[in-house]
Amino acid sequence: MFQDRNTQEFILAIAGSDLRPIKFDLGDIWSDFLILNHKIPKAQYLSLCSFYKKLKSKFQFKKITLVGHSLGGYLAQIFIARLGFAVDRIYTFQAPGLSKNIKNNSLHTKNNSYHFYTHHLPKEQIFWHHFNFVQALHSKNGNKIVLNLGTRLHHPRLCLVMIYKVLKLL
C-alpha cells in the first residue's frame, strides 16, 4: 500500500504469480490453473478482500487505486467488478482478463480500468498471437495501452519498466 504525497491517493499494488525457484508458491500455480479454466481463485480473492478491509479500517480512505501484474491484475479486475464503489481506478500489467461467466456489478469499470499489454516486436509486426499469452487470455473491460518492451519475458520487474516508459510518454 502506498500513498501519493501530492494527491493523498491510496494505491494498493498486487503482485502476480512468483515462479522463481526460491519463492515458488503452489497457491499461485493453482490460481493460474483456475483462471485458465474460467474459475475464480477464491482463496486469493478473499485474502485480498480481507487485506483491503484491514487497510480501510486503519487508513480511513474513501476509494483506492489498484495496480496489479498478471495474477494481481486479474484479482484487481474481480475486485472492481464486485466492489467497484470502493475503487477509484485500476491499472493492470500483462494480466489475463475476466471470463464471461464472472459477473461484473460495477457500472464504472470500463472508464476506470487501464490495461497495459506488452510486446517485443517492431510496430509493423504486431499481431494478436505475438502477445504474451497470459495478457491475451479472456477479455478485459476498459482502456488498452500497448507498449513495446523489447522482451518476451512475463515477470513483475517488467511492471517497473512499463511504468517508467509510460511516465516518459506523459
Backbone as a chain_set.jsonl record, in Angstrom:
{"seq": "MFQDRNTQEFILAIAGSDLRPIKFDLGDIWSDFLILNHKIPKAQYLSLCSFYKKLKSKFQFKKITLVGHSLGGYLAQIFIARLGFAVDRIYTFQAPGLSKNIKNNSLHTKNNSYHFYTHHLPKEQIFWHHFNFVQALHSKNGNKIVLNLGTRLHHPRLCLVMIYKVLKLL", "coords": {"N": [[0.851, -1.17, 0.0], [0.569, 2.168, -0.864], [0.833, 5.737, -0.545], [0.192, 8.556, -2.389], [2.024, 11.423, -2.084], [1.403, 13.97, -3.038], [-1.278, 13.93, -4.075], [-2.624, 12.538, -2.147], [-3.747, 10.128, -2.677], [-4.551, 6.699, -2.218], [-2.844, 3.761, -3.019], [-2.933, 0.459, -3.935], [-0.808, -2.128, -4.534], [-0.721, -5.159, -6.257], [0.833, -8.157, -6.437], [1.848, -10.475, -9.013], [1.879, -13.968, -9.977], [4.56, -15.711, -8.541], [7.095, -17.352, -9.844], [9.692, -17.998, -9.44], [12.351, -20.183, -8.504], [13.212, -20.049, -5.741], [11.222, -18.588, -4.481], [8.905, -19.875, -5.1], [5.449, -20.569, -5.297], [2.885, -22.702, -4.622], [0.21, -22.083, -4.381], [-0.104, -19.929, -6.105], [0.305, -21.209, -8.562], [-1.898, -22.939, -8.582], [-3.953, -21.022, -8.598], [-3.47, -19.802, -11.079], [-4.059, -21.983, -12.726], [-6.796, -22.256, -12.194], [-7.762, -19.836, -13.281], [-7.157, -20.221, -15.999], [-9.084, -22.084, -16.501], [-11.471, -20.735, -16.398], [-12.345, -20.027, -13.824], [-12.633, -18.521, -10.56], [-9.922, -17.704, -8.456], [-10.621, -18.273, -5.459], [-9.517, -18.297, -2.827], [-7.312, -16.52, -2.914], [-8.611, -14.215, -3.767], [-10.393, -13.738, -1.629], [-8.498, -13.322, 0.342], [-7.371, -10.923, -0.572], [-9.624, -9.255, -0.267], [-9.944, -9.348, 2.517], [-7.516, -8.188, 3.346], [-7.864, -5.658, 2.229], [-10.037, -4.716, 3.801], [-8.774, -4.486, 6.291], [-6.863, -2.501, 5.717], [-8.575, -0.397, 5.027], [-9.884, 0.117, 7.462], [-7.749, 0.981, 8.973], [-6.608, 3.214, 7.611], [-8.708, 4.838, 6.729], [-9.689, 5.722, 4.124], [-11.622, 6.857, 1.252], [-11.818, 5.871, -1.411], [-9.839, 3.646, -3.436], [-6.916, 3.087, -5.438], [-6.061, 0.464, -7.57], [-3.297, -1.518, -8.527], [-2.046, -4.003, -10.542], [-0.075, -6.857, -11.42], [-0.199, -9.421, -13.78], [-1.465, -12.214, -12.282], [-2.148, -10.609, -10.094], [-3.278, -8.415, -11.397], [-5.51, -9.626, -12.461], [-6.897, -10.258, -10.103], [-7.382, -7.645, -9.241], [-9.192, -6.809, -11.19], [-11.393, -8.473, -10.64], [-11.997, -7.51, -8.126], [-12.792, -4.81, -8.648], [-14.959, -5.359, -10.264], [-16.711, -6.54, -8.5], [-16.736, -4.887, -6.231], [-16.873, -2.185, -7.058], [-17.605, 0.368, -6.157], [-15.768, 0.974, -4.227], [-13.421, 1.495, -5.459], [-11.253, 3.692, -7.12], [-9.787, 3.609, -9.556], [-8.224, 1.143, -11.74], [-5.11, -0.326, -12.699], [-3.752, -2.612, -14.842], [-1.144, -4.911, -15.581], [0.119, -6.918, -18.051], [-1.905, -8.805, -17.567], [-4.362, -11.438, -17.305], [-7.694, -11.319, -18.668], [-11.104, -11.139, -17.43], [-13.213, -13.987, -17.302], [-16.161, -14.587, -19.266], [-18.121, -15.628, -17.693], [-17.965, -14.453, -15.23], [-19.542, -12.289, -13.155], [-20.04, -8.818, -13.632], [-20.556, -6.314, -11.611], [-20.044, -3.648, -11.472], [-20.588, -0.355, -12.512], [-18.819, 1.514, -13.475], [-16.528, 0.331, -14.426], [-15.392, 0.152, -17.042], [-14.545, 2.789, -17.778], [-12.688, 3.37, -15.813], [-10.624, 1.581, -15.855], [-7.441, 0.492, -16.822], [-5.458, -1.199, -19.039], [-2.385, -2.568, -19.521], [-0.65, -3.842, -22.176], [2.027, -5.783, -23.376], [4.611, -6.111, -25.819], [7.146, -7.46, -28.009], [7.968, -6.923, -30.532], [8.721, -5.185, -33.656], [6.677, -2.359, -34.597], [5.246, -2.797, -37.022], [4.994, -5.543, -37.111], [3.177, -6.499, -35.28], [0.845, -8.718, -34.14], [-2.089, -10.338, -32.847], [-1.349, -12.899, -31.886], [1.279, -12.655, -31.155], [1.5, -11.49, -28.74], [2.183, -11.803, -25.241], [0.881, -14.73, -23.95], [-0.586, -14.799, -21.565], [-1.609, -12.218, -21.085], [-3.38, -12.068, -23.148], [-5.384, -13.741, -22.544], [-8.757, -14.405, -22.016], [-11.19, -11.683, -21.74], [-10.921, -8.097, -21.398], [-12.333, -5.324, -19.703], [-12.235, -2.071, -20.396], [-9.652, 0.411, -20.892], [-7.164, -0.003, -23.335], [-3.659, -0.197, -23.469], [-0.75, -0.343, -25.288], [2.573, -1.393, -25.105], [5.917, -1.523, -26.278], [8.305, -3.515, -25.083], [10.534, -4.802, -25.882], [11.136, -7.378, -25.133], [10.339, -10.815, -24.406], [9.677, -11.652, -21.942], [7.658, -12.427, -19.098], [7.24, -11.019, -16.344], [7.187, -9.719, -13.001], [9.065, -7.609, -12.594], [9.084, -6.249, -14.939], [6.956, -4.559, -14.837], [7.847, -2.242, -13.604], [9.52, -1.251, -15.589], [7.616, -0.73, -17.553], [5.997, 1.223, -16.281], [7.858, 3.276, -16.057], [8.3, 3.813, -18.791], [5.762, 4.703, -19.532], [5.533, 7.011, -17.945], [7.537, 8.545, -19.137], [6.326, 9.027, -21.571], [4.277, 10.724, -20.898]], "CA": [[0.0, 0.0, 0.0], [1.298, 3.418, -0.982], [0.019, 6.939, -0.611], [0.81, 9.628, -3.156], [2.182, 12.59, -1.202], [0.773, 15.156, -3.631], [-2.73, 13.797, -4.227], [-3.136, 11.788, -0.991], [-4.383, 8.918, -3.203], [-4.044, 5.426, -1.723], [-2.597, 2.84, -4.121], [-2.623, -0.894, -3.493], [-0.145, -2.908, -5.577], [-0.961, -6.589, -6.078], [1.825, -8.903, -7.215], [1.411, -11.637, -9.776], [2.465, -15.263, -9.594], [6.017, -15.719, -8.439], [7.503, -18.695, -10.242], [11.124, -18.203, -9.233], [12.554, -21.38, -7.675], [13.333, -19.788, -4.307], [9.972, -18.007, -3.987], [7.839, -20.64, -5.74], [4.237, -20.673, -4.48], [1.913, -23.603, -5.238], [-1.071, -21.379, -4.423], [-0.119, -19.148, -7.347], [0.133, -22.15, -9.669], [-3.292, -23.38, -8.531], [-4.767, -19.883, -9.032], [-3.284, -19.679, -12.53], [-4.804, -23.093, -13.313], [-8.216, -21.913, -12.094], [-8.037, -18.769, -14.248], [-7.162, -20.852, -17.32], [-10.317, -22.867, -16.599], [-12.608, -19.824, -16.222], [-12.795, -20.033, -12.432], [-12.023, -17.506, -9.702], [-9.103, -18.22, -7.341], [-11.35, -17.708, -4.317], [-8.67, -18.087, -1.633], [-6.54, -15.295, -3.066], [-9.545, -13.095, -3.819], [-10.855, -13.482, -0.255], [-7.344, -12.757, 1.049], [-7.315, -9.521, -0.996], [-10.751, -8.553, 0.381], [-9.629, -9.247, 3.943], [-6.448, -7.198, 3.459], [-8.486, -4.366, 1.935], [-10.816, -4.308, 4.981], [-7.812, -4.055, 7.319], [-6.317, -1.214, 5.281], [-9.66, 0.599, 5.09], [-10.129, 0.497, 8.858], [-6.567, 1.659, 9.513], [-6.285, 4.469, 6.938], [-9.928, 5.639, 6.556], [-9.814, 6.332, 2.798], [-12.923, 6.629, 0.606], [-11.608, 4.997, -2.562], [-8.465, 3.191, -3.579], [-6.466, 2.72, -6.777], [-5.422, -0.849, -7.574], [-2.32, -1.788, -9.571], [-1.732, -5.426, -10.447], [0.632, -7.535, -12.502], [-0.56, -10.797, -14.053], [-2.492, -12.686, -11.347], [-2.564, -9.446, -9.316], [-4.174, -7.64, -12.251], [-6.753, -10.389, -12.525], [-7.584, -10.046, -8.827], [-7.845, -6.254, -9.228], [-10.386, -6.744, -12.031], [-12.503, -9.075, -9.897], [-12.318, -6.593, -7.032], [-13.573, -3.675, -9.158], [-16.223, -5.895, -10.776], [-17.594, -6.858, -7.369], [-16.773, -3.792, -5.254], [-16.474, -1.002, -7.81], [-17.83, 1.592, -5.381], [-14.614, 1.199, -3.351], [-12.226, 1.64, -6.288], [-11.172, 4.861, -7.984], [-9.402, 3.068, -10.859], [-7.247, 0.059, -11.697], [-4.127, -0.458, -13.768], [-3.239, -3.979, -14.883], [0.034, -5.112, -16.429], [0.269, -8.297, -18.512], [-2.873, -9.585, -16.797], [-5.478, -12.029, -18.052], [-8.985, -10.69, -18.445], [-12.09, -11.936, -16.716], [-14.062, -14.853, -18.122], [-17.51, -14.069, -19.458], [-19.01, -16.145, -16.662], [-17.78, -13.711, -13.984], [-20.442, -11.129, -13.177], [-19.464, -7.501, -13.42], [-21.584, -5.476, -10.995], [-19.581, -2.261, -11.417], [-21.01, 0.444, -13.657], [-17.743, 2.385, -13.963], [-15.33, -0.464, -14.696], [-14.796, 0.442, -18.346], [-13.879, 4.085, -17.802], [-11.674, 3.489, -14.764], [-9.688, 0.459, -15.954], [-6.387, 0.669, -17.824], [-4.77, -2.48, -19.182], [-1.135, -2.457, -20.256], [-0.21, -5.023, -22.901], [3.406, -5.608, -23.82], [5.07, -6.944, -26.927], [8.594, -7.36, -28.218], [8.203, -6.857, -31.971], [8.547, -3.869, -34.285], [5.27, -1.975, -34.729], [4.612, -3.371, -38.211], [4.863, -6.996, -36.981], [2.331, -6.832, -34.133], [-0.395, -9.453, -34.354], [-2.579, -10.804, -31.549], [-0.675, -14.113, -31.414], [2.63, -12.347, -30.701], [1.456, -11.001, -27.362], [2.318, -12.759, -24.159], [-0.425, -15.401, -23.936], [-1.31, -14.512, -20.325], [-2.352, -10.975, -21.223], [-4.395, -12.248, -24.184], [-6.356, -14.698, -22.022], [-10.066, -13.845, -21.663], [-11.356, -10.31, -22.22], [-10.829, -7.04, -20.387], [-13.246, -4.209, -19.858], [-11.502, -0.855, -20.07], [-8.776, 1.05, -21.869], [-5.993, -0.807, -23.694], [-2.436, 0.547, -23.755], [0.241, -1.31, -25.757], [3.953, -0.925, -25.005], [6.954, -2.426, -26.777], [9.395, -3.601, -24.11], [11.695, -5.428, -26.488], [11.418, -8.645, -24.465], [9.214, -11.743, -24.32], [9.511, -12.058, -20.55], [6.454, -12.102, -18.34], [7.805, -11.006, -14.995], [6.804, -8.494, -12.287], [10.008, -6.494, -12.695], [8.772, -5.505, -16.147], [5.994, -3.507, -14.488], [8.618, -1.027, -13.356], [9.956, -0.763, -16.893], [6.435, -0.159, -18.214], [5.623, 2.458, -15.606], [8.86, 4.261, -16.451], [8.027, 4.191, -20.187], [4.53, 5.496, -19.548], [5.844, 8.327, -17.386], [8.302, 9.276, -20.145], [5.405, 9.445, -22.623], [3.381, 11.785, -20.404]], "C": [[0.894, 1.229, 0.0], [0.317, 4.569, -0.896], [0.808, 8.006, -1.349], [0.852, 10.877, -2.276], [1.459, 13.817, -1.727], [-0.753, 15.062, -3.629], [-3.403, 13.13, -3.034], [-3.862, 10.503, -1.41], [-3.731, 7.675, -2.608], [-3.985, 4.443, -2.882], [-2.186, 1.49, -3.545], [-2.043, -1.667, -4.662], [-0.29, -4.394, -5.26], [-0.029, -7.346, -7.014], [1.182, -10.063, -7.966], [2.062, -12.901, -9.249], [3.979, -15.153, -9.565], [6.489, -17.142, -8.691], [9.002, -18.93, -10.104], [11.327, -19.372, -8.28], [12.593, -21.113, -6.17], [12.008, -19.321, -3.718], [8.734, -18.744, -4.5], [6.653, -20.842, -4.8], [3.216, -21.549, -5.201], [0.524, -22.97, -5.311], [-1.207, -20.541, -5.681], [-0.356, -20.057, -8.552], [-1.322, -22.615, -9.737], [-4.215, -22.254, -9.016], [-4.671, -19.691, -10.543], [-4.065, -20.768, -13.264], [-6.306, -22.792, -13.301], [-8.602, -20.852, -13.127], [-8.096, -19.333, -15.665], [-8.459, -21.611, -17.565], [-11.563, -22.049, -16.244], [-13.181, -19.836, -14.805], [-12.033, -18.965, -11.64], [-11.16, -18.174, -8.646], [-9.623, -17.611, -6.032], [-10.47, -17.417, -3.116], [-7.897, -16.777, -1.748], [-7.446, -14.068, -3.157], [-10.035, -12.742, -2.411], [-9.733, -12.89, 0.599], [-7.197, -11.272, 0.704], [-8.423, -8.72, -0.307], [-10.482, -8.349, 1.866], [-8.554, -8.183, 4.184], [-6.997, -5.794, 3.224], [-9.258, -3.849, 3.157], [-9.905, -3.811, 6.1], [-7.231, -2.687, 6.979], [-7.35, -0.104, 5.417], [-9.911, 1.057, 6.526], [-8.947, 1.273, 9.443], [-6.37, 3.056, 8.914], [-7.496, 5.339, 6.614], [-10.008, 6.367, 5.208], [-11.196, 6.03, 2.221], [-12.806, 5.64, -0.542], [-10.125, 4.682, -2.675], [-8.171, 2.953, -5.058], [-5.747, 1.387, -6.664], [-4.477, -0.953, -8.765], [-1.939, -3.253, -9.441], [-1.035, -5.962, -11.665], [0.136, -8.971, -12.591], [-1.706, -11.25, -13.144], [-3.016, -11.528, -10.493], [-3.509, -8.547, -10.097], [-5.526, -8.315, -12.406], [-7.566, -10.167, -11.251], [-8.129, -8.621, -8.722], [-9.125, -6.111, -10.056], [-11.599, -7.366, -11.339], [-12.957, -8.114, -8.808], [-13.183, -5.438, -7.53], [-14.912, -4.144, -9.728], [-17.218, -6.135, -9.646], [-17.79, -5.676, -6.421], [-16.345, -2.471, -5.893], [-16.64, 0.311, -7.064], [-16.627, 1.947, -4.52], [-13.348, 1.547, -4.124], [-12.321, 2.887, -7.161], [-10.843, 4.423, -9.411], [-8.424, 1.922, -10.658], [-6.329, 0.162, -12.908], [-3.631, -1.907, -13.717], [-2.084, -4.046, -15.873], [0.152, -6.592, -16.761], [-0.676, -9.236, -17.76], [-3.887, -10.257, -17.706], [-6.744, -11.241, -17.756], [-9.906, -11.61, -17.663], [-12.882, -12.786, -17.7], [-15.446, -14.234, -18.237], [-18.458, -14.537, -18.36], [-18.829, -15.454, -15.308], [-18.611, -12.439, -14.074], [-19.689, -9.848, -12.885], [-20.569, -6.584, -12.908], [-21.215, -3.997, -10.977], [-19.979, -1.513, -12.684], [-19.86, 1.254, -14.252], [-16.45, 1.632, -14.276], [-14.632, -0.032, -15.982], [-14.002, 1.739, -18.346], [-12.727, 4.198, -16.817], [-10.652, 2.359, -14.786], [-8.72, 0.688, -17.108], [-5.547, -0.605, -17.859], [-3.55, -2.312, -20.089], [-0.77, -3.812, -20.848], [1.226, -4.759, -23.331], [3.68, -6.516, -25.013], [6.545, -6.68, -27.142], [8.949, -7.177, -29.693], [8.12, -5.43, -32.495], [7.066, -3.617, -34.555], [4.568, -2.676, -35.902], [4.413, -4.885, -38.115], [3.924, -7.417, -35.847], [1.049, -7.521, -34.607], [-0.803, -10.024, -33.004], [-1.801, -11.998, -31.03], [0.768, -13.866, -30.972], [2.656, -11.824, -29.268], [1.726, -12.147, -26.392], [0.95, -13.402, -23.958], [-1.232, -15.088, -22.682], [-2.174, -13.268, -20.502], [-3.42, -11.054, -22.314], [-5.512, -13.183, -23.726], [-7.615, -13.989, -21.541], [-10.146, -12.383, -22.12], [-11.32, -9.318, -21.064], [-11.807, -5.935, -20.722], [-12.486, -2.947, -19.449], [-10.641, -0.379, -21.218], [-7.508, 0.237, -22.077], [-4.822, 0.096, -24.047], [-1.365, -0.478, -24.115], [1.623, -0.681, -25.71], [4.909, -1.965, -25.564], [8.107, -2.397, -25.79], [10.654, -4.217, -24.7], [12.073, -6.739, -25.829], [10.163, -9.499, -24.441], [8.896, -12.112, -22.88], [8.192, -11.602, -19.961], [6.868, -12.157, -16.878], [7.445, -9.694, -14.317], [7.775, -7.334, -12.442], [9.764, -5.665, -13.95], [7.747, -4.415, -15.889], [6.723, -2.188, -14.268], [9.098, -0.406, -14.649], [8.786, -0.098, -17.604], [6.026, 1.167, -17.591], [6.579, 3.58, -16.006], [8.596, 4.746, -17.882], [6.775, 5.063, -20.297], [4.796, 6.905, -19.038], [6.647, 9.174, -18.369], [7.391, 9.791, -21.268], [4.535, 10.615, -22.19], [4.057, 13.096, -20.387]], "O": [[1.853, 1.317, 0.767], [-0.878, 4.404, -1.14], [1.941, 8.323, -0.988], [-0.183, 11.328, -1.784], [0.954, 14.62, -0.944], [-1.437, 16.004, -3.229], [-4.629, 13.155, -2.925], [-4.518, 9.865, -0.586], [-2.507, 7.6, -2.503], [-4.947, 4.302, -3.637], [-1.23, 1.387, -2.777], [-2.714, -1.845, -5.678], [-0.018, -4.832, -4.142], [-0.096, -7.191, -8.233], [0.117, -10.556, -7.595], [2.713, -12.896, -8.204], [4.592, -14.571, -10.46], [6.304, -18.026, -7.855], [9.526, -19.934, -10.587], [10.551, -19.538, -7.339], [12.044, -21.901, -5.401], [11.705, -19.632, -2.566], [7.618, -18.253, -4.333], [6.827, -21.239, -3.648], [2.734, -21.184, -6.273], [-0.254, -23.289, -6.21], [-2.289, -20.449, -6.259], [-1.123, -19.718, -9.453], [-1.908, -22.677, -10.817], [-5.157, -22.51, -9.765], [-5.679, -19.445, -11.206], [-4.667, -20.505, -14.305], [-7.002, -23.044, -14.285], [-9.646, -20.959, -13.772], [-8.977, -18.97, -16.444], [-8.885, -21.763, -18.71], [-12.584, -22.605, -15.84], [-14.387, -19.669, -14.624], [-10.93, -18.566, -12.013], [-11.609, -19.119, -7.997], [-9.133, -16.582, -5.567], [-10.651, -16.398, -2.451], [-7.832, -16.009, -0.788], [-7.083, -12.995, -2.675], [-10.082, -11.566, -2.05], [-9.982, -12.059, 1.472], [-6.929, -10.455, 1.584], [-8.174, -7.619, 0.183], [-10.769, -7.281, 2.408], [-8.666, -7.377, 5.108], [-6.64, -4.854, 3.934], [-9.144, -2.675, 3.509], [-10.222, -2.833, 6.777], [-7.12, -1.819, 7.845], [-7.035, 0.997, 5.868], [-10.126, 2.243, 6.776], [-9.131, 2.126, 10.312], [-6.003, 3.985, 9.633], [-7.314, 6.501, 6.249], [-10.371, 7.543, 5.179], [-11.86, 5.081, 2.636], [-13.586, 4.692, -0.643], [-9.278, 5.357, -2.09], [-9.077, 2.652, -5.835], [-4.921, 1.195, -5.771], [-4.81, -0.53, -9.873], [-1.553, -3.703, -8.362], [-1.344, -5.586, -12.796], [0.059, -9.663, -11.576], [-2.809, -10.713, -13.236], [-4.211, -11.474, -10.2], [-4.438, -7.977, -9.525], [-6.559, -7.65, -12.475], [-8.77, -9.918, -11.309], [-9.212, -8.409, -8.177], [-10.036, -5.378, -9.671], [-12.708, -6.843, -11.442], [-14.154, -7.926, -8.593], [-14.196, -5.115, -6.911], [-15.895, -3.405, -9.681], [-18.423, -5.953, -9.82], [-18.877, -5.485, -5.875], [-15.544, -1.731, -5.322], [-15.899, 1.264, -7.309], [-16.476, 3.102, -4.12], [-12.319, 1.859, -3.525], [-13.319, 3.113, -7.845], [-11.526, 4.811, -10.359], [-7.866, 1.74, -9.576], [-6.705, 0.655, -13.972], [-3.151, -2.371, -12.683], [-2.058, -3.327, -16.872], [0.271, -7.427, -15.863], [-0.283, -10.333, -17.366], [-4.238, -9.718, -18.756], [-6.851, -10.58, -16.723], [-9.527, -12.719, -17.286], [-13.184, -12.343, -18.808], [-15.847, -13.441, -17.386], [-19.489, -13.907, -18.123], [-19.48, -15.835, -14.336], [-18.404, -11.613, -14.963], [-18.821, -9.796, -12.014], [-21.416, -6.13, -13.678], [-22.003, -3.175, -10.509], [-19.736, -1.984, -13.795], [-19.922, 1.641, -15.419], [-15.388, 2.246, -14.379], [-13.412, 0.131, -16.003], [-12.888, 1.776, -18.868], [-11.865, 5.061, -16.986], [-9.891, 2.197, -13.831], [-9.123, 1.03, -18.22], [-4.998, -1.032, -16.844], [-3.671, -1.961, -21.263], [-0.602, -4.797, -20.129], [1.589, -3.618, -23.617], [3.047, -7.559, -25.178], [7.123, -5.782, -26.529], [10.121, -7.27, -30.058], [7.52, -4.564, -31.858], [6.293, -4.56, -34.721], [3.419, -3.097, -35.773], [3.726, -5.46, -38.96], [3.889, -8.596, -35.494], [0.275, -6.957, -35.382], [0.034, -10.179, -32.115], [-1.605, -12.104, -29.82], [1.415, -14.781, -30.463], [3.721, -11.729, -28.658], [1.513, -13.316, -26.714], [-0.045, -12.692, -23.81], [-2.461, -15.112, -22.733], [-3.342, -13.263, -20.114], [-4.283, -10.179, -22.387], [-6.483, -13.389, -24.454], [-7.533, -13.061, -20.736], [-9.25, -11.906, -22.816], [-11.639, -9.647, -19.922], [-12.071, -5.652, -21.891], [-12.135, -2.783, -18.281], [-10.877, -0.728, -22.375], [-6.854, -0.165, -21.115], [-4.966, 1.039, -24.825], [-1.098, -1.389, -23.332], [1.828, 0.426, -26.209], [4.725, -3.162, -25.344], [8.805, -1.39, -25.667], [11.721, -4.161, -24.088], [13.217, -7.177, -25.948], [9.05, -8.975, -24.454], [7.924, -12.825, -22.632], [7.682, -10.53, -20.286], [6.847, -13.218, -16.255], [7.4, -8.655, -14.976], [7.352, -6.179, -12.424], [10.186, -4.511, -14.024], [7.674, -3.445, -16.643], [6.255, -1.136, -14.704], [9.088, 0.816, -14.801], [8.94, 0.972, -18.192], [5.741, 2.128, -18.305], [6.149, 4.704, -16.264], [8.661, 5.944, -18.155], [6.739, 6.032, -21.056], [4.337, 7.882, -19.631], [6.461, 10.389, -18.433], [7.643, 10.849, -21.844], [4.103, 11.411, -23.024], [3.454, 14.097, -20.002]]}, "num_chains": 1, "name": "protein.A"}
